[in-house]
Amino acid sequence: MYDFVKYQALGNDYLVIDPQRIDLLELPSTAQAARLLCDRHFGIGADGVLLGPVGAVRDGEPVVLRAFNSDGSVCGRSANGLRIFALYLYQYHQGARDVVIRTLAGDTAVRIEDLDEGIARVEMGRPTFEAADIPAQDLPGPVVARPLDVAGRQLQVICLNNGNPHTVVPLPEVSAALAHEVGPLIAGHPAFPERTNVQFMRVLDRETVEIEIWERGAGYALASGSSACAAASAAHALGLVDHAVRVRMPGGAFETAIDAQGAVTLSGASEQVAAGFLAPRLRARLGLPAALDTAAPDTPVTGPPAPDTDTSRPTAGAPAGQGTAA
């Protein structure tokens, strides 16, 4: 019994809401509901909402996921969100370690490598640096080491799309203050008609970079999986790193690997931090009907147990699913 499950990956937190329990997709404004749920003062608080599985979970078929940023905008693909959702499927839908998740950006394979630590690997594929695919205006061709005027400041940028648009800015030093100051200016720059996520990147050596992140739909972020992949791809395109790149962020570090074709995989940990019910007044503000079978508002709710390490059966105490996610 639960309305939501909350996870975090290096401080990048998401709410997983199953449409079979609460169908936010049927509300007049799913975006407005996502904004309220993610509000850290008036809602639960999160960087985004993962709505899924959409439809049945069947053997051999991709599992459909819809993701929203904290400002209510649609998220095409989130590497952290995908890894978190894979853990949710394993815990709550009799899942397997390997799953293909279908988002608006396409199908992505995810493998849970260590259940105890919540470590999962996501195959993000090969990004595109073409301006038309990002999209980016007045930056024709591959956008690698191109000048961008930002409020009178000339910056060299690398732009790419790996399921979401990204703009990477290599600099000798990066900081949270810089991300807060310049990040919104780049994210909303006229060159990017659909806005862009921004990574300020410092290359430390051939195996390590560090970044500060400003997300177009969530603002300053402690960590981001797709941002880590974007930074690794940008540094590799510039010839500054090798094929295995550790990406350090304020929330921690992810490991990325880039193959000979430029396809990127990312590995890192995430964990469940809470599960619970929406109180009647919050349900009303969301436009949801009153709950019929949840605990009373003042009744303490205990979250589900940690994942069972026995992969031959579903986690003990987890709700019954509709099949196996493969």
N, C-alpha and C positions, 0 to 999 in steps of 0.2 A: 504494500500500500504506500504510494507516494505520488506526488504531483510533479516533482522535479528532482533531478540529481545534479549536484554541482561538482565540477572537477577543476583542477588547476594544473598548468604545465609551466613551471618556472615563473609562477606569478601571473600567467596569462590564463584567466579563468572563464569558464563557459558553463551555462545552464543547459542541461539536456532535458528536453520535454518531449515525451512520446505522444504523437497525435492520437494514439488509441486511448490515452487518458485525458489529455487536454488538447483539443484540436485548434491551435492558434491559427492554422491556415484557413479556417472557416470564419474567422472574425472579419468584420468590415475592414479593419486595418491591422494586419499582422505586424507592420512596422511600428505602429503606435504601441502595441502590446510588448514588442521586443524592447522598445525604449523604456517603458515603465518597469519591466522585469529587471533590466540591467541597471536601473537607477540605484546608486549606492546609498541613497538617503530615503527614497520613497518606495523602492522595490527590494529585490533580493540583492542585486549587485553583481555585475559580471561584465566582461569585455564583449560577450556575444551570446547568442542563443542558438542551440543546435536542435532543430525539429526533425525528429526521426525515430524509428524508421517510418518513412512515408509508404504505406502499403504493406503487404505481407513480406515476411522474411522467408525466402525459399532457397533450398539447396541449389548451388550453382548459378545463382542470379545476383547481380549487384544489389546492394541495399541502398535505397534512395534517402538522401539527406538534404535538408534545406537549412542554410545557415544565414544568420543576420548579425550585423554589427550592433554595437551598443547604441548607435544613433538611429537604428531602425533600417539602415541601408542593407541591401542584399550583399552577402559575401559569396563570391564565386567558389573559392576554395581556401580553406585554412589548414595548414599542415598540423598545427596543434589540435584544431577542432577534429580533424580526421582521426588522429591518434586517440584522442579522448573518446570519440564516438565508437571506435573499435573496442576500447575497453568496456564501454557501456554495453555494447552488443554481447560481449562475452559474458558479462556479469548478469545481464537481465534477459537475454534472449537465447540462452543456450548456445552461445556463439562458439566459433572456433578461433584458433590463433590467427588464421589467414582470412581476410575479408576484402572484397572489392566494394568500394563505396562510390555511389554515383551522385555527383553534385552538378551544379549548373556548368562547371568547367569541364565536366567529363568524368570518366571512371578512374579511380585511383586505388591501387593495391596497398593494403596495410597489413603488417605482420606484427603480432605481439611477441616480443622476443624474451621478455622476463616478466612474468605475472606478478611476482613478489614486489618488484621495483616499479612496475607499471611502464616498462620500457617498450616502446613500439617503434617500428621502422615504416616510414611512408615513402613511396616511390612517386616523386613529384614530376618526373619526366624532364624533357628538354625544354628550357624556356625559349621564348623568341625575343629578339632584340629589335625587331622591325617596328618602325614608328606606327605603321598602320595597325599593328596587332596590339599595341599597348593600351589605348591609342595615344599618340603624341602628335601635336601640330607644330609645324615650322621646325621640325627636327627630322628631316627625311632620312630614309635608309636605316641601317643598323645604328641605334642610338648608343654608341660606345665612345666615351670621352668627348662628349659634345658640350659646348658652352651653353649655359642657361643664365639669363639675367634674372636675379631674384632681388627685387627692391633695390636695384643699383649695384648689387654684389654679383660679380661674375663667378659662377661655379662650374666646374667640370662634372658632368653627370653621366651615369650609365642607366638607361631605362630598359626595362624588360617586363614581360608578362609570363608568369608561371602558374596561371589560374587567377591571379590578381595582378593589377599593374603596380610596378615598383620603380622608384627612382633612387639610385644609390649615389651618394656623394662621398668620394674618397677625400679624406682630410688628414693632416698630420696629428690633429687632436680632436676628440669628440667629447661631448658632455650632455647631460640631461638639459642644462640650461640652453644649449645650442638647439637641441631638438624642440624644446618648447618655443623658442624664439623664431627659428627659421622653418621648422617642420610644417606649420600651418600655411606658410607662404608658398612652399613648394607643393604641398598637397592640393591647394586650391589654385595653382598657377594656371593662367589661361592656356598654356601649352597642353594641359591635360584635361580634355573635356569631360572625362568621367572621373576626374580626380585621381590621385595616386598615393600609395603608401610610400613612406620616405625612410631611408636608412642612411645615417651618417656613419661612415666606415673608416676605421683606422686599421691598416695592415701591420701586424706585429712581426710576423715572420712568414715563411713559406707554408706553414701549417695552421696559422692562427690569425683571425681578425676579430676586432671588437666593434660593436655597433650600438648606436642609440636610435630608437625607433619612434616615428610618429605615424600612426595609422590613420588613413583617411576617414574611417568610420568609428574610431574609438579614441583617437588622440594618443597621448603618450602611453607607451606600453613597456612593461618590464621585459617582455620576451615575445617573440613571434616566430613560429616555425617557417612560414613562407618568407618572412623577412630574412631569416637566417639563410635560407636557400638562395634568395635573391642576392644577398651580399657575397656568398661563396661563388655564385655564378659570375657576378660582376668582377670580383677580384681575379677569378680564373680567366675571364675574357681579356683582362688587362695584362695577363701573364705574371701576376704578382704572387700567386699561390700554386701549389701542386694539386693533386687530385683528391686528397683527403684534407678537409678544412674544419677546424674547430672554430665555431662562432660563439664568441662571448658576448653576453648581454647583461644588463643589471640583474636580471632574475636568475642567471646561471648560464650554462653553455649547452649547445647542441653539437652533435657530430654530423658532418655532411660528407658525402662522397660524390665525385663527379666522374662519370665514365668517359671513354674516348669520344663518344658522340655528344657529350655535354649534358646527358641526363643526370638528374640529381636525386639522391636519396638522403633522408634525414632521420636520425635516431635520437631519442631522448625520452625522459621520464615524465609521467603525469600521474596524478592521483585523485581519487575521490575525496572530497572534503565534507560533503553534506548531502542529505536527502530529506525531503519533507513535504509539507502541504502548504497550499496557498490559503491564507486566512480569508474568511467570507468577504471582508471589505475590499481586499485586494482583488479577489475574484470579480466583485461587482465593478471595480474600477477598470478591470480588463474587459468587461462586457461578457464574462462567463456566467453560466447558470450556477446556482447554488450547488455545492457538492452534496451528493447523496450518501456516500459511503466512506467519508474520511473521518478522522478523529476530531473530537471537539476542539475548538480553537485554543483552549487553555491546556490541552492534554499534551505532555511532552511526547515528541516523536523520536524514535530511535532509528538511525539510518541502518541500511543493510550491512551485513558483515563484509569483511575484506574478501577479495576474490580467492576462490579455492585454487590451489596449484595443480589439482588433478584435472587435466584437460579432457578426460574421458567422460565427464559429466558436468552439468551446469553447477554454478555456485550454489551451495546450500543456502536455502532461504530466499533465493532470488525468485522473482515472479516467473511463472511459466511463460515461455515464448511461443512463437508460431512455427518454429522450425530452426534450422541451422543456417547461420550466415557463413557462406563459404567464399 
